């Protein structure tokens, strides 16, 4: 049975991997494990050891604390924290940040106006 903390950490690994545009295979190669193990980490089926989490964090360019961010919020927000686990949402965020800053600001302003009008 999955522990909620393992599931959360796994979602954060998947989230960050997607944000940097890395495949499970690429992450596994850089960390020195099989991609199937990355799959198990990301689903929360296997726990990530401290040393492995250190390697994953280093490879993905974040602190270890990144993987625990929002953990306390998951008890109160329900599935809202799962929004970033959605492949489409991650693709949208990645695309958004690839836009030059001035254009990105204008797009953000447009999105805010549209959401206020909805």
N, CA, C and O atoms as CSV, one atom per row, in Angstrom:
chain,resi,resn,atom,element,x,y,z
A,1,UNK,N,N,0.831,-1.183,0.000
A,1,UNK,CA,C,0.000,0.000,0.000
A,1,UNK,C,C,0.878,1.250,0.000
A,1,UNK,O,O,1.868,1.328,0.728
A,2,UNK,N,N,0.501,2.224,-0.827
A,2,UNK,CA,C,1.279,3.453,-0.941
A,2,UNK,C,C,1.109,4.322,0.295
A,2,UNK,O,O,0.007,4.470,0.824
A,3,UNK,N,N,2.203,4.885,0.738
A,3,UNK,CA,C,2.152,5.880,1.803
A,3,UNK,C,C,1.952,7.239,1.137
A,3,UNK,O,O,2.568,7.507,0.106
A,4,UNK,N,N,1.106,8.104,1.699
A,4,UNK,CA,C,0.832,9.400,1.075
A,4,UNK,C,C,2.082,10.252,0.838
A,4,UNK,O,O,2.149,10.994,-0.142
A,5,UNK,N,N,3.059,10.150,1.718
A,5,UNK,CA,C,4.292,10.923,1.537
A,5,UNK,C,C,5.057,10.406,0.320
A,5,UNK,O,O,5.583,11.197,-0.463
A,6,UNK,N,N,5.121,9.084,0.156
A,6,UNK,CA,C,5.811,8.513,-1.006
A,6,UNK,C,C,5.117,8.919,-2.300
A,6,UNK,O,O,5.773,9.218,-3.298
A,7,UNK,N,N,3.788,8.929,-2.278
A,7,UNK,CA,C,3.031,9.340,-3.460
A,7,UNK,C,C,3.288,10.808,-3.785
A,7,UNK,O,O,3.440,11.175,-4.950
A,8,UNK,N,N,3.336,11.643,-2.751
A,8,UNK,CA,C,3.583,13.071,-2.959
A,8,UNK,C,C,4.979,13.313,-3.525
A,8,UNK,O,O,5.142,14.060,-4.490
A,9,UNK,N,N,5.977,12.685,-2.927
A,9,UNK,CA,C,7.347,12.836,-3.412
A,9,UNK,C,C,7.442,12.357,-4.861
A,9,UNK,O,O,8.096,12.996,-5.686
A,10,UNK,N,N,6.802,11.254,-5.167
A,10,UNK,CA,C,6.813,10.735,-6.532
A,10,UNK,C,C,6.184,11.699,-7.521
A,10,UNK,O,O,6.698,11.887,-8.623
A,11,UNK,N,N,5.076,12.308,-7.133
A,11,UNK,CA,C,4.430,13.298,-8.009
A,11,UNK,C,C,5.334,14.489,-8.245
A,11,UNK,O,O,5.385,15.034,-9.347
A,12,UNK,N,N,6.050,14.892,-7.199
A,12,UNK,CA,C,6.959,16.029,-7.338
A,12,UNK,C,C,8.155,15.680,-8.219
A,12,UNK,O,O,8.651,16.532,-8.957
A,13,UNK,N,N,8.622,14.433,-8.148
A,13,UNK,CA,C,9.699,14.001,-9.054
A,13,UNK,C,C,9.196,14.082,-10.486
A,13,UNK,O,O,9.868,14.644,-11.351
A,14,UNK,N,N,8.019,13.525,-10.741
A,14,UNK,CA,C,7.446,13.553,-12.093
A,14,UNK,C,C,7.239,14.997,-12.563
A,14,UNK,O,O,7.551,15.334,-13.705
A,15,UNK,N,N,6.720,15.827,-11.692
A,15,UNK,CA,C,6.477,17.232,-12.008
A,15,UNK,C,C,7.775,17.916,-12.444
A,15,UNK,O,O,7.820,18.568,-13.487
A,16,UNK,N,N,8.811,17.764,-11.654
A,16,UNK,CA,C,10.081,18.431,-11.972
A,16,UNK,C,C,10.704,17.849,-13.231
A,16,UNK,O,O,11.252,18.586,-14.050
A,17,UNK,N,N,10.626,16.542,-13.390
A,17,UNK,CA,C,11.189,15.897,-14.582
A,17,UNK,C,C,10.512,16.447,-15.827
A,17,UNK,O,O,11.176,16.745,-16.820
A,18,UNK,N,N,9.198,16.580,-15.776
A,18,UNK,CA,C,8.453,17.148,-16.903
A,18,UNK,C,C,8.832,18.600,-17.148
A,18,UNK,O,O,8.974,19.027,-18.293
A,19,UNK,N,N,8.997,19.355,-16.070
A,19,UNK,CA,C,9.322,20.776,-16.198
A,19,UNK,C,C,10.657,20.989,-16.906
A,19,UNK,O,O,10.825,21.958,-17.646
A,20,UNK,N,N,11.589,20.097,-16.681
A,20,UNK,CA,C,12.889,20.249,-17.339
A,20,UNK,C,C,12.952,19.497,-18.665
A,20,UNK,O,O,13.979,19.514,-19.343
A,21,UNK,N,N,11.847,18.834,-19.036
A,21,UNK,CA,C,11.784,18.149,-20.322
A,21,UNK,C,C,12.625,16.888,-20.401
A,21,UNK,O,O,13.211,16.587,-21.441
A,22,UNK,N,N,12.682,16.164,-19.316
A,22,UNK,CA,C,13.494,14.950,-19.240
A,22,UNK,C,C,12.595,13.718,-19.233
A,22,UNK,O,O,11.537,13.724,-18.605
A,23,UNK,N,N,13.007,12.676,-19.920
A,23,UNK,CA,C,12.260,11.423,-19.909
A,23,UNK,C,C,12.649,10.608,-18.680
A,23,UNK,O,O,13.652,10.886,-18.022
A,24,UNK,N,N,11.837,9.601,-18.387
A,24,UNK,CA,C,12.185,8.694,-17.290
A,24,UNK,C,C,13.514,8.012,-17.573
A,24,UNK,O,O,14.328,7.826,-16.668
A,25,UNK,N,N,13.731,7.645,-18.819
A,25,UNK,CA,C,14.976,6.973,-19.192
A,25,UNK,C,C,16.181,7.886,-18.970
A,25,UNK,O,O,17.206,7.444,-18.451
A,26,UNK,N,N,16.066,9.143,-19.355
A,26,UNK,CA,C,17.176,10.085,-19.173
A,26,UNK,C,C,17.488,10.286,-17.698
A,26,UNK,O,O,18.653,10.307,-17.300
A,27,UNK,N,N,16.442,10.434,-16.885
A,27,UNK,CA,C,16.662,10.601,-15.449
A,27,UNK,C,C,17.306,9.347,-14.866
A,27,UNK,O,O,18.252,9.430,-14.082
A,28,UNK,N,N,16.792,8.205,-15.250
A,28,UNK,CA,C,17.343,6.939,-14.744
A,28,UNK,C,C,18.812,6.793,-15.111
A,28,UNK,O,O,19.628,6.394,-14.280
A,29,UNK,N,N,19.150,7.116,-16.355
A,29,UNK,CA,C,20.542,7.019,-16.799
A,29,UNK,C,C,21.459,7.921,-15.977
A,29,UNK,O,O,22.556,7.518,-15.590
A,30,UNK,N,N,21.004,9.133,-15.716
A,30,UNK,CA,C,21.831,10.090,-14.974
A,30,UNK,C,C,21.969,9.712,-13.505
A,30,UNK,O,O,22.978,10.023,-12.872
A,31,UNK,N,N,20.954,9.042,-12.963
A,31,UNK,CA,C,20.989,8.640,-11.559
A,31,UNK,C,C,21.631,7.261,-11.393
A,31,UNK,O,O,22.065,6.896,-10.301
A,32,UNK,N,N,21.685,6.504,-12.483
A,32,UNK,CA,C,22.331,5.199,-12.442
A,32,UNK,C,C,21.412,4.055,-12.054
A,32,UNK,O,O,21.839,3.101,-11.403
A,33,UNK,N,N,20.139,4.151,-12.456
A,33,UNK,CA,C,19.179,3.083,-12.180
A,33,UNK,C,C,18.372,2.802,-13.432
A,33,UNK,O,O,18.558,3.469,-14.450
A,34,UNK,N,N,17.483,1.832,-13.373
A,34,UNK,CA,C,16.609,1.497,-14.500
A,34,UNK,C,C,15.402,2.432,-14.517
A,34,UNK,O,O,14.957,2.906,-13.472
A,35,UNK,N,N,14.876,2.693,-15.723
A,35,UNK,CA,C,13.740,3.601,-15.820
A,35,UNK,C,C,12.513,3.056,-15.099
A,35,UNK,O,O,11.657,3.824,-14.660
A,36,UNK,N,N,12.425,1.717,-14.975
A,36,UNK,CA,C,11.286,1.135,-14.260
A,36,UNK,C,C,11.269,1.582,-12.795
A,36,UNK,O,O,10.208,1.738,-12.190
A,37,UNK,N,N,12.464,1.785,-12.245
A,37,UNK,CA,C,12.543,2.249,-10.855
A,37,UNK,C,C,12.024,3.677,-10.751
A,37,UNK,O,O,11.357,4.026,-9.777
A,38,UNK,N,N,12.328,4.507,-11.750
A,38,UNK,CA,C,11.794,5.872,-11.768
A,38,UNK,C,C,10.266,5.811,-11.818
A,38,UNK,O,O,9.589,6.574,-11.129
A,39,UNK,N,N,9.727,4.905,-12.634
A,39,UNK,CA,C,8.268,4.741,-12.706
A,39,UNK,C,C,7.696,4.416,-11.331
A,39,UNK,O,O,6.678,4.976,-10.924
A,40,UNK,N,N,8.355,3.511,-10.624
A,40,UNK,CA,C,7.870,3.107,-9.305
A,40,UNK,C,C,7.971,4.255,-8.306
A,40,UNK,O,O,7.092,4.415,-7.458
A,41,UNK,N,N,9.029,5.053,-8.396
A,41,UNK,CA,C,9.144,6.224,-7.523
A,41,UNK,C,C,8.012,7.203,-7.807
A,41,UNK,O,O,7.362,7.703,-6.888
A,42,UNK,N,N,7.783,7.472,-9.102
A,42,UNK,CA,C,6.802,8.476,-9.492
A,42,UNK,C,C,5.371,8.092,-9.130
A,42,UNK,O,O,4.536,8.967,-8.899
A,43,UNK,N,N,5.085,6.818,-9.078
A,43,UNK,CA,C,3.747,6.380,-8.687
A,43,UNK,C,C,3.616,6.200,-7.173
A,43,UNK,O,O,2.514,6.000,-6.662
A,44,UNK,N,N,4.732,6.271,-6.465
A,44,UNK,CA,C,4.709,6.088,-5.027
A,44,UNK,C,C,4.723,4.635,-4.610
A,44,UNK,O,O,4.590,4.327,-3.425
A,45,UNK,N,N,4.882,3.731,-5.575
A,45,UNK,CA,C,4.910,2.306,-5.248
A,45,UNK,C,C,6.185,1.922,-4.500
A,45,UNK,O,O,6.169,1.027,-3.655
A,46,UNK,N,N,7.290,2.601,-4.814
A,46,UNK,CA,C,8.547,2.380,-4.101
A,46,UNK,C,C,8.970,3.676,-3.430
A,46,UNK,O,O,8.800,4.762,-3.984
A,47,UNK,N,N,9.516,3.548,-2.250
A,47,UNK,CA,C,10.053,4.701,-1.537
A,47,UNK,C,C,11.410,5.059,-2.116
A,47,UNK,O,O,12.169,4.197,-2.556
A,48,UNK,N,N,11.693,6.356,-2.103
A,48,UNK,CA,C,12.995,6.843,-2.568
A,48,UNK,C,C,13.886,6.985,-1.342
A,48,UNK,O,O,13.537,7.691,-0.395
A,49,UNK,N,N,15.034,6.318,-1.357
A,49,UNK,CA,C,15.960,6.446,-0.231
A,49,UNK,C,C,16.539,7.857,-0.200
A,49,UNK,O,O,16.482,8.580,-1.195
A,50,UNK,N,N,17.087,8.238,0.924
A,50,UNK,CA,C,17.650,9.578,1.084
A,50,UNK,C,C,18.770,9.828,0.082
A,50,UNK,O,O,18.829,10.895,-0.528
A,51,UNK,N,N,19.656,8.857,-0.090
A,51,UNK,CA,C,20.769,9.053,-1.023
A,51,UNK,C,C,20.281,9.128,-2.467
A,51,UNK,O,O,20.821,9.899,-3.261
A,52,UNK,N,N,19.282,8.348,-2.809
A,52,UNK,CA,C,18.732,8.385,-4.165
A,52,UNK,C,C,17.999,9.707,-4.401
A,52,UNK,O,O,18.096,10.289,-5.481
A,53,UNK,N,N,17.263,10.179,-3.385
A,53,UNK,CA,C,16.570,11.456,-3.522
A,53,UNK,C,C,17.577,12.586,-3.706
A,53,UNK,O,O,17.322,13.542,-4.439
A,54,UNK,N,N,18.704,12.471,-3.047
A,54,UNK,CA,C,19.782,13.452,-3.209
A,54,UNK,C,C,20.250,13.472,-4.663
A,54,UNK,O,O,20.416,14.540,-5.252
A,55,UNK,N,N,20.462,12.287,-5.237
A,55,UNK,CA,C,20.902,12.185,-6.633
A,55,UNK,C,C,19.841,12.731,-7.595
A,55,UNK,O,O,20.168,13.432,-8.552
A,56,UNK,N,N,18.585,12.409,-7.338
A,56,UNK,CA,C,17.496,12.882,-8.189
A,56,UNK,C,C,17.400,14.406,-8.115
A,56,UNK,O,O,17.257,15.072,-9.140
A,57,UNK,N,N,17.478,14.949,-6.912
A,57,UNK,CA,C,17.406,16.402,-6.733
A,57,UNK,C,C,18.556,17.089,-7.463
A,57,UNK,O,O,18.354,18.101,-8.134
A,58,UNK,N,N,19.745,16.548,-7.333
A,58,UNK,CA,C,20.916,17.120,-8.005
A,58,UNK,C,C,20.739,17.078,-9.525
A,58,UNK,O,O,21.022,18.057,-10.216
A,59,UNK,N,N,20.278,15.963,-10.026
A,59,UNK,CA,C,20.080,15.797,-11.467
A,59,UNK,C,C,19.009,16.745,-12.000
A,59,UNK,O,O,19.144,17.281,-13.099
A,60,UNK,N,N,17.948,16.951,-11.223
A,60,UNK,CA,C,16.843,17.806,-11.659
A,60,UNK,C,C,17.032,19.271,-11.282
A,60,UNK,O,O,16.198,20.112,-11.620
A,61,UNK,N,N,18.121,19.580,-10.586
A,61,UNK,CA,C,18.454,20.965,-10.280
A,61,UNK,C,C,17.581,21.622,-9.226
A,61,UNK,O,O,17.284,22.814,-9.312
A,62,UNK,N,N,17.171,20.846,-8.232
A,62,UNK,CA,C,16.359,21.394,-7.143
A,62,UNK,C,C,16.929,20.920,-5.809
A,62,UNK,O,O,17.766,20.018,-5.759
A,63,UNK,N,N,16.464,21.543,-4.736
A,63,UNK,CA,C,16.846,21.084,-3.403
A,63,UNK,C,C,15.952,19.902,-3.026
A,63,UNK,O,O,14.893,19.701,-3.621
A,64,UNK,N,N,16.373,19.145,-2.065
A,64,UNK,CA,C,15.563,18.018,-1.599
A,64,UNK,C,C,14.225,18.519,-1.064
A,64,UNK,O,O,13.212,17.831,-1.188
A,65,UNK,N,N,14.214,19.702,-0.475
A,65,UNK,CA,C,12.981,20.270,0.076
A,65,UNK,C,C,11.903,20.426,-0.990
A,65,UNK,O,O,10.715,20.387,-0.672
A,66,UNK,N,N,12.299,20.604,-2.253
A,66,UNK,CA,C,11.333,20.751,-3.344
A,66,UNK,C,C,10.339,19.603,-3.361
A,66,UNK,O,O,9.153,19.815,-3.614
A,67,UNK,N,N,10.802,18.400,-3.097
A,67,UNK,CA,C,9.952,17.218,-3.191
A,67,UNK,C,C,8.915,17.135,-2.069
A,67,UNK,O,O,7.957,16.368,-2.160
A,68,UNK,N,N,9.109,17.923,-1.017
A,68,UNK,CA,C,8.183,17.904,0.105
A,68,UNK,C,C,7.291,19.142,0.147
A,68,UNK,O,O,6.391,19.233,0.982
A,69,UNK,N,N,7.539,20.096,-0.756
A,69,UNK,CA,C,6.719,21.305,-0.789
A,69,UNK,C,C,5.260,20.943,-1.046
A,69,UNK,O,O,4.956,20.098,-1.888
A,70,UNK,N,N,4.380,21.584,-0.320
A,70,UNK,CA,C,2.951,21.358,-0.489
A,70,UNK,C,C,2.436,20.111,0.193
A,70,UNK,O,O,1.248,19.804,0.091
A,71,UNK,N,N,3.284,19.393,0.875
A,71,UNK,CA,C,2.858,18.149,1.516
A,71,UNK,C,C,1.797,18.402,2.572
A,71,UNK,O,O,0.810,17.668,2.635
A,72,UNK,N,N,1.971,19.412,3.393
A,72,UNK,CA,C,0.974,19.713,4.424
A,72,UNK,C,C,-0.335,20.165,3.794
A,72,UNK,O,O,-1.408,19.925,4.346
A,73,UNK,N,N,-0.248,20.824,2.631
A,73,UNK,CA,C,-1.447,21.313,1.952
A,73,UNK,C,C,-2.294,20.186,1.375
A,73,UNK,O,O,-3.499,20.357,1.187
A,74,UNK,N,N,-1.685,19.035,1.090
A,74,UNK,CA,C,-2.446,17.953,0.459
A,74,UNK,C,C,-3.522,17.404,1.381
A,74,UNK,O,O,-4.509,16.842,0.907
A,75,UNK,N,N,-3.354,17.554,2.674
A,75,UNK,CA,C,-4.361,17.065,3.617
A,75,UNK,C,C,-5.603,17.945,3.600
A,75,UNK,O,O,-6.705,17.493,3.914
A,76,UNK,N,N,-5.409,19.227,3.225
A,76,UNK,CA,C,-6.546,20.149,3.255
A,76,UNK,C,C,-7.092,20.460,1.872
A,76,UNK,O,O,-8.272,20.783,1.735
A,77,UNK,N,N,-6.251,20.368,0.841
A,77,UNK,CA,C,-6.713,20.801,-0.478
A,77,UNK,C,C,-7.247,19.669,-1.333
A,77,UNK,O,O,-7.747,19.919,-2.429
A,78,UNK,N,N,-7.159,18.448,-0.872
A,78,UNK,CA,C,-7.679,17.325,-1.652
A,78,UNK,C,C,-6.943,17.165,-2.959
A,78,UNK,O,O,-5.713,17.108,-2.983
A,79,UNK,N,N,-7.690,17.091,-4.056
A,79,UNK,CA,C,-7.089,16.832,-5.362
A,79,UNK,C,C,-6.567,18.075,-6.055
A,79,UNK,O,O,-6.054,17.965,-7.169
A,80,UNK,N,N,-6.671,19.248,-5.457
A,80,UNK,CA,C,-6.151,20.442,-6.101
A,80,UNK,C,C,-4.652,20.332,-6.337
A,80,UNK,O,O,-4.147,20.859,-7.328
A,81,UNK,N,N,-3.939,19.665,-5.457
A,81,UNK,CA,C,-2.510,19.485,-5.632
A,81,UNK,C,C,-2.170,18.562,-6.783
A,81,UNK,O,O,-1.033,18.547,-7.255
A,82,UNK,N,N,-3.163,17.778,-7.249
A,82,UNK,CA,C,-2.925,16.871,-8.354
A,82,UNK,C,C,-2.959,17.564,-9.710
A,82,UNK,O,O,-2.646,16.949,-10.729
A,83,UNK,N,N,-3.334,18.831,-9.730
A,83,UNK,CA,C,-3.422,19.537,-10.996
A,83,UNK,C,C,-2.086,19.488,-11.738
A,83,UNK,O,O,-2.063,19.307,-12.956
A,84,UNK,N,N,-0.986,19.647,-11.024
A,84,UNK,CA,C,0.310,19.639,-11.684
A,84,UNK,C,C,0.773,18.225,-12.020
A,84,UNK,O,O,1.806,18.052,-12.667
A,85,UNK,N,N,0.037,17.232,-11.598
A,85,UNK,CA,C,0.337,15.864,-11.998
A,85,UNK,C,C,-0.250,15.577,-13.373
A,85,UNK,O,O,0.085,14.571,-13.997
A,86,UNK,N,N,-1.126,16.461,-13.845
A,86,UNK,CA,C,-1.757,16.314,-15.146
A,86,UNK,C,C,-0.752,16.654,-16.243
A,86,UNK,O,O,-0.135,17.719,-16.226
A,87,UNK,N,N,-0.600,15.752,-17.183
A,87,UNK,CA,C,0.375,15.918,-18.259
A,87,UNK,C,C,0.121,17.190,-19.066
A,87,UNK,O,O,1.060,17.896,-19.432
A,88,UNK,N,N,-1.137,17.477,-19.338
A,88,UNK,CA,C,-1.485,18.665,-20.115
A,88,UNK,C,C,-1.110,19.943,-19.364
A,88,UNK,O,O,-0.601,20.889,-19.965
A,89,UNK,N,N,-1.361,19.974,-18.056
A,89,UNK,CA,C,-1.023,21.152,-17.258
A,89,UNK,C,C,0.486,21.377,-17.243
A,89,UNK,O,O,0.951,22.511,-17.355
A,90,UNK,N,N,1.240,20.304,-17.107
A,90,UNK,CA,C,2.693,20.437,-17.110
A,90,UNK,C,C,3.205,20.909,-18.464
A,90,UNK,O,O,4.119,21.731,-18.534
A,91,UNK,N,N,2.623,20.394,-19.527
A,91,UNK,CA,C,3.020,20.818,-20.872
A,91,UNK,C,C,2.717,22.306,-21.067
A,91,UNK,O,O,3.513,23.035,-21.659
A,92,UNK,N,N,1.569,22.745,-20.567
A,92,UNK,CA,C,1.197,24.150,-20.663
A,92,UNK,C,C,2.190,25.031,-19.912
A,92,UNK,O,O,2.622,26.061,-20.428
A,93,UNK,N,N,2.548,24.630,-18.705
A,93,UNK,CA,C,3.498,25.411,-17.910
A,93,UNK,C,C,4.866,25.441,-18.585
A,93,UNK,O,O,5.503,26.492,-18.649
A,94,UNK,N,N,5.317,24.301,-19.087
A,94,UNK,CA,C,6.611,24.251,-19.774
A,94,UNK,C,C,6.596,25.160,-20.995
A,94,UNK,O,O,7.553,25.896,-21.233
A,95,UNK,N,N,5.528,25.114,-21.762
A,95,UNK,CA,C,5.410,25.973,-22.946
A,95,UNK,C,C,5.374,27.444,-22.551
A,95,UNK,O,O,6.000,28.286,-23.195
A,96,UNK,N,N,4.645,27.741,-21.498
A,96,UNK,CA,C,4.535,29.115,-21.008
A,96,UNK,C,C,5.919,29.693,-20.697
A,96,UNK,O,O,6.233,30.816,-21.093
A,97,UNK,N,N,6.733,28.925,-19.993
A,97,UNK,CA,C,8.047,29.423,-19.601
A,97,UNK,C,C,9.059,29.435,-20.743
A,97,UNK,O,O,10.152,29.981,-20.590
A,98,UNK,N,N,8.716,28.849,-21.872
A,98,UNK,CA,C,9.617,28.925,-23.025
A,98,UNK,C,C,9.360,30.188,-23.849
A,98,UNK,O,O,10.134,30.503,-24.753
A,99,UNK,N,N,8.288,30.908,-23.545
A,99,UNK,CA,C,7.956,32.162,-24.230
A,99,UNK,C,C,8.834,33.273,-23.651
A,99,UNK,O,O,9.053,33.315,-22.440
A,100,UNK,N,N,9.339,34.171,-24.501
A,100,UNK,CA,C,10.129,35.306,-23.978
A,100,UNK,C,C,9.340,36.096,-22.936
A,100,UNK,O,O,8.115,36.192,-23.013
A,101,UNK,N,N,10.048,36.655,-21.971
A,101,UNK,CA,C,9.413,37.252,-20.789
A,101,UNK,C,C,8.377,38.327,-21.106
A,101,UNK,O,O,7.302,38.329,-20.507
A,102,UNK,N,N,8.667,39.231,-22.021
A,102,UNK,CA,C,7.717,40.309,-22.330
A,102,UNK,C,C,6.414,39.744,-22.894
A,102,UNK,O,O,5.329,40.189,-22.519
A,103,UNK,N,N,6.520,38.772,-23.788
A,103,UNK,CA,C,5.331,38.151,-24.359
A,103,UNK,C,C,4.601,37.314,-23.315
A,103,UNK,O,O,3.371,37.262,-23.289
A,104,UNK,N,N,5.376,36.663,-22.459
A,104,UNK,CA,C,4.787,35.835,-21.412
A,104,UNK,C,C,3.948,36.699,-20.471
A,104,UNK,O,O,2.870,36.283,-20.045
A,105,UNK,N,N,4.429,37.886,-20.147
A,105,UNK,CA,C,3.682,38.792,-19.265
A,105,UNK,C,C,2.353,39.187,-19.911
A,105,UNK,O,O,1.321,39.242,-19.242
A,106,UNK,N,N,2.391,39.461,-21.211
A,106,UNK,CA,C,1.160,39.836,-21.911
A,106,UNK,C,C,0.178,38.665,-21.939
A,106,UNK,O,O,-1.027,38.853,-21.773
A,107,UNK,N,N,0.703,37.454,-22.150
A,107,UNK,CA,C,-0.149,36.263,-22.141
A,107,UNK,C,C,-0.765,36.055,-20.755
A,107,UNK,O,O,-1.939,35.704,-20.637
A,108,UNK,N,N,0.021,36.270,-19.730
A,108,UNK,CA,C,-0.470,36.140,-18.359
A,108,UNK,C,C,-1.600,37.132,-18.098
A,108,UNK,O,O,-2.631,36.777,-17.527
A,109,UNK,N,N,-1.398,38.372,-18.520
A,109,UNK,CA,C,-2.432,39.400,-18.340
A,109,UNK,C,C,-3.710,39.011,-19.080
A,109,UNK,O,O,-4.812,39.188,-18.561
A,110,UNK,N,N,-3.559,38.479,-20.296
A,110,UNK,CA,C,-4.723,38.041,-21.063
A,110,UNK,C,C,-5.457,36.905,-20.344
A,110,UNK,O,O,-6.685,36.914,-20.253
A,111,UNK,N,N,-4.709,35.944,-19.843
A,111,UNK,CA,C,-5.318,34.813,-19.132
A,111,UNK,C,C,-6.064,35.304,-17.888
A,111,UNK,O,O,-7.140,34.798,-17.568
A,112,UNK,N,N,-5.504,36.267,-17.204
A,112,UNK,CA,C,-6.166,36.802,-16.018
A,112,UNK,C,C,-7.480,37.484,-16.385
A,112,UNK,O,O,-8.486,37.301,-15.700
A,113,UNK,N,N,-7.479,38.264,-17.455
A,113,UNK,CA,C,-8.706,38.936,-17.911
A,113,UNK,C,C,-9.758,37.910,-18.306
A,113,UNK,O,O,-10.928,38.048,-17.950
A,114,UNK,N,N,-9.343,36.874,-19.045
A,114,UNK,CA,C,-10.281,35.840,-19.471
A,114,UNK,C,C,-10.868,35.081,-18.283
A,114,UNK,O,O,-12.056,34.759,-18.272
A,115,UNK,N,N,-10.043,34.801,-17.297
A,115,UNK,CA,C,-10.547,34.058,-16.133
A,115,UNK,C,C,-11.484,34.927,-15.296
A,115,UNK,O,O,-12.441,34.422,-14.709
A,116,UNK,N,N,-11.214,36.219,-15.241
A,116,UNK,CA,C,-12.112,37.124,-14.507
A,116,UNK,C,C,-13.469,37.233,-15.211
A,116,UNK,O,O,-14.502,37.399,-14.563
A,117,UNK,N,N,-13.453,37.136,-16.549
A,117,UNK,CA,C,-14.683,37.248,-17.326
A,117,UNK,C,C,-15.519,35.974,-17.295
A,117,UNK,O,O,-16.717,36.000,-17.573
A,118,UNK,N,N,-14.883,34.871,-16.959
A,118,UNK,CA,C,-15.588,33.568,-16.989
A,118,UNK,C,C,-16.576,33.413,-15.869
A,118,UNK,O,O,-17.237,32.380,-15.767
